[in-house]
Amino acid sequence: MEILTRLKSAARVLLKGEPKKKNRNPIPAITRDEVAEIKQFFPREKFFIFGHARSGTTLLMRLARLHPEVHCNYQAHFFTRRPLLKSLVDSAEIEEWLTRKSNRWNQGRDLSPLVLRAAADFIMERDAAKEGKRIVGDKSPSSTIHGQAVRDAQVIYPDAKLVYIVRDGRDVLISERFRNFVEESKYLSPEDKRIIEDLRKDQAPFTDGTRSIFTEAFIRRVANGWVQNLQETEDEARRLYGKNYFGLRYEDLLARPFDEMSRLWKFLGVNKIGKLLEKEIKAEMASNPDEEWQTKRNEDIASFLPKGQAGNWEKLFTARDKAIFKELAGEMLVRWKYEKDLEW
């Protein structure tokens, strides 16, 4: 009976080929030896800047790359926006190819993590080599994938450094809202569009606590996402990256830019921080490309609010806005020292 079963199985393979798996096994983590091997080809130190959208990731990137040893570019979204870097090998068919026993290049192990590492390393080092810099990183906002982005990064880059920038969620809420308004997002509801039209006609009610620029649904969606992002990202970063994790607040960067950037550059491993960098930082912070872009796109809405400042929420939140945000995110504001308690 066993021989007959084997014969039938062999016949099926001959006629139809090997049965295909629907899903691949989890992508294995890169090993210490594999990291050492790949660094022979891609030796530059790597870092990643994460942060909720509208939290200062772009400003941090612009400042980080002012240092003569550091290059940073943006929005590769290796781990932070689908389809993600792992989609390159995320199928049963690709797994079968990269683990096939007759494939003598794989040395009996799944080649997937090496393929992913080599692809990302080449993309980053290609740019860094042109700039003549030895430390290279990518900044990609991590607004939707949260802790999973950290876990995916650690599988391929256990030796990298992870930087996470946080901004007061109330100002994140306002910045998100105005970006939606300026871009006239296709996701705006009829109520959203009425708010925009009323804002164009008369701004006064929106600055004296009478009218809110938000719908309740918008506040709840963004506040919940902000809390989840901060909770998961920091917890996983501390657990997986330990001393190779660096967290900072956007507001501290605005208040003490040279001090904060000096801390960051030291964390990244630069050899020297020259005093001339302080002047370069001031010059870079004097420009605001995002504000300029929004003004060109939709000036009457964009001019309503200064961009990039801390504390804009105090001018625009109504009593209802405060109550909803406090309910959802009050404890997180305290955790990151934006408030001492819930009495605000």
N, C-alpha and C positions, 0 to 999 in steps of 0.2 A: 504493500500500500504506500509506504514512504517513497519507494523508487518511482511509482506511478505519479505521485504528487510532484516529485522533482522534475520528472519528464514533462508534465503539463506546464509547470512553471517555466522551464527552459523554452518550451514551445511558444509560450506567450511572449517571452522576451524576444525570441527570434522574429516573431510576427509583428509585435507592437512596440518593441523596445523596452528599456527599463521603465518601470512605473515611476511617475514623477511625484515628488513631495509637493504639497501645497504651500507649506511654510518652511522657512529655513530655521535652523537652530540659532540661539542667541549668538551674536558676534562675540568672539572671545576677546578678552582684554589683551592688549599688547604686553609682552613680557619685558622684564628688565634687560635681558640680553638683546631682545629685538630693538629696544630703544637705543642701546649702545651701538648696535649695528647701523641703524638708520642715521644716527648722528655722524657717522663717518661720511655720509653723503650730504646731509642737511644739518650742519653743526650749530646754526644760530639758536639762541635761547628764544623760547616762545612764551607769549602771554595772550590772554583773552580778556576783553572788557565786556562785562555783562551789565545789565541794568534795565529796569522797566522803561518803556518808551517815554520820551519827554522828561528824562531824569538827568540830562547832562552828559550822556555818553559821547555825543559828538564833540562837545567842548573839551572833554577829557582827552579824547583822541588827538584833537588839534594841538593841545598843550603837550601831551606826551611825546609827540614826534618832533618837538622843538629841540630836544636833546640830540647832540651829534652822534650818540651811540644807539638811539632808539628810533625805529620806524613803526608806524601804525597806520593801517588803512581800515576801511570799514565795509560792513554789510556783506561779508562772505557768508554769514549765517551757516557755518559748518554744523552748529548744534542747536540753533535757536529759531529757525523757521523752516518749515517743511518745503521741499522734500528732504532736506538734511544731507549731510555728508554720507551717512551710512546707507542712503538709498542706492549708492553706487554698487553695493554688494548685498543688498537686502532682498534676496530672492533665493529660493531653493535651488534654482538652476545655476546661479552664480556660486553658491556654496558648493554644489557638487563639482563644479569646475575647479575651484580653488582648493578643494580637499581631496580630489581624485587621487587614488593610490598610484596610478600610472604617471601622475604629474610629479616628476622627480625634483622639481624646483621647490616644492613646498616642504620638503624634509619631514613629511608625516604630520604637518600641522596646517590648520586653516590659515591661508594667506590674507584673509580679509583685513585684519587690523593693520598689516603692513601696507596693503594697497591704499587704505584710507589715510594712513599717516603720510605716505609718500605723496599722495595727491595734495593734501593740505599743506605739507611742508613746501612743496614746489611752488604752489600759488603764493605763499607768503615770502619765501626766500627769493623768489624771482624779483619781486619789488624791492626787497631790502638790499639785494646785491646792487641794483641800479643806484640806490641811494648811498651805498657804501656804509651800511649800518649793521651792527652785529646782533642786535636784539630786535625782534619783530613780533608784532601782535595784530590781532583783529579786534575791532569793536563791533558788536552786533547786539542790538537790544533784545532782551529775552523776556518779552511781555506775555507770551502765551504758553511756553513749554516749561518754564519755571525750574523746578528741581531736576527734571529729566535732562535738561540741557547740561547741568553740572555732571550728572552721572554719565551721559554720553561723552562729554569732553574727557572725563577721567579715564575712560576705557582706552582712548587713543592717545591722550596726552597726560599721563600720570606725572610727568616731569615738568609740565608747564606751570605757569603762575596765573592765578585767576584774580581779576580785579572786579569789584562790584561797587557801582555808584548808586546811591539812594538819594531821592529827593522827597521833600514833604509831599505826601500824597494829595493834599488839598491843592497845591500848586500844579501837581501832575494832572489833576482833574481839570483844572482851568486850561492848562496848555493843550491837553487832548481835545477839549471842547473847541477851542479857537482854531486848532488845526482842522478839525472837521468842518467848521464854519468857513474858513478861508478856502479850503479845497472844495467846498460844496459837495461833500461826500455823498455818494449814491446811497449810503445807508441812513441818511437823514430821514426822520419820520415827518409826517405833516406838522406835528407839533413843533419839531425842531425848526422847520422852515418858517413857521409863524414867529418863533422867537427871533430868528435872524431878521425878518422883515421889521419887526417891532424895534429891534436894536438899531437898525439903520434909520428909522424914523425919529427915535428919541432915546438917547442913552441914559438919561437921568434916572429913570426908575430902576435901572440895572446897577446903579452905583450907590443908591441910598437904602438898600435893603428891601425895597418894595417888590421888585421882580427878580426872578432867578433866571440865569442863563441856562440852567439845567432842567431836564426832565428827571423825575425820580428814578426812572429806569436807567438813565445814563449814569447817575451818581452811584447807584447800586452796582452796576456792571463794572465800572472803573475801580471803585473802592474795593470791591471783592477781589478783582484781579491784582490790584496793588498789594493787598495784604498777602494773598497767596504767593505772589512773586517774591516778596521780601522774606516771608517765612521759610519757604522751601529752598530758595537760592542760598540764603545765608546758612541755614542748618546743614544742607548738603555740602556746601563749600567748606565749612569748618570741619565736617566729618571726613571728607575725602581729600581735601587739600591741606588742611592744617596750617602750618607756618607758610605755606605757599599761597595762602588766601589773604587778600587785602581789601578791606571794606572802607569806604569813605562816604561822606555826605556832600551833596552838591553845594549846599549852603556854606560849608566850611571852605570849599574850593573857591567860592566867590569872595569870602571874607579874607582868606589867607592863601592866595593862590601860590605864591612861591614856596611857602612852608609846606603846603599839601603836596605840591609837585615834587619838592625835594624828598619828602617821605616816600612818594611813589617811585621815583627814580632809584632811590637807594634800594627799595624792595626789588626792583627789576634787575639790580646788579650792575649799575653803571660804575665806571671808575672814578669819575669826577663830575662835580656840579659847579660850573663856573658862575660867577656873579652876574655876568652879562645875560644869563638866562632870565634873570628877574625882569630886565627891561624888555626882553623878547616876549615874555608872558604877558606883561601889561599891554604891549602893542597888539598881541593876538586877541586878548580879551576885549579890546576896544572895538573890534569888529564883530558883527553878528550876521553871518550869511543867511541864517534861517529867517531872521527878522526882515532882511532885505528881500528875500524870496517871497515871503508872505505878503509884503507890501506891494510888490509887483503883481502878485496873483489877485489880491482882493483888498485894495487899500482901505476902503471905508470900514471894513471889519477889522483888519489887521491893526489899524491905528488906534483902536479902542483901548488896547492894553499893551504896556511896555513888555517886551519879551525877555525871558531869561532872568527876571528879578525874583528875589525871594519875598514871600509874604503877600503876593497878589491876591491870595484867597481872602485876606482880611477886608479888601475893598469890595468884593463881589459876592461873598457868601451871604445868603439870607439865613434867618433863624431855622427854617426848615432844612436848608442845605447842611448847616452845622449839625443838627440833630441826627440826620441820616448818616452823615459821614462818621460822627462820633460813635453811633451804634455799631457800625461795621468795622471801623478802623481805628477807633480811639486808643485801644491798647497797643497797637503797633506804633502809633505816634509817640506814645510814652516809651516804648522799647527803644526807639531810635532817638530819644531825647528831644523830640520836637515839642513835647508838652511834659510838664512835671506830673500831671494827673489828668483826670477827665473833666476838671472844672474849667473849661475854656469856652 
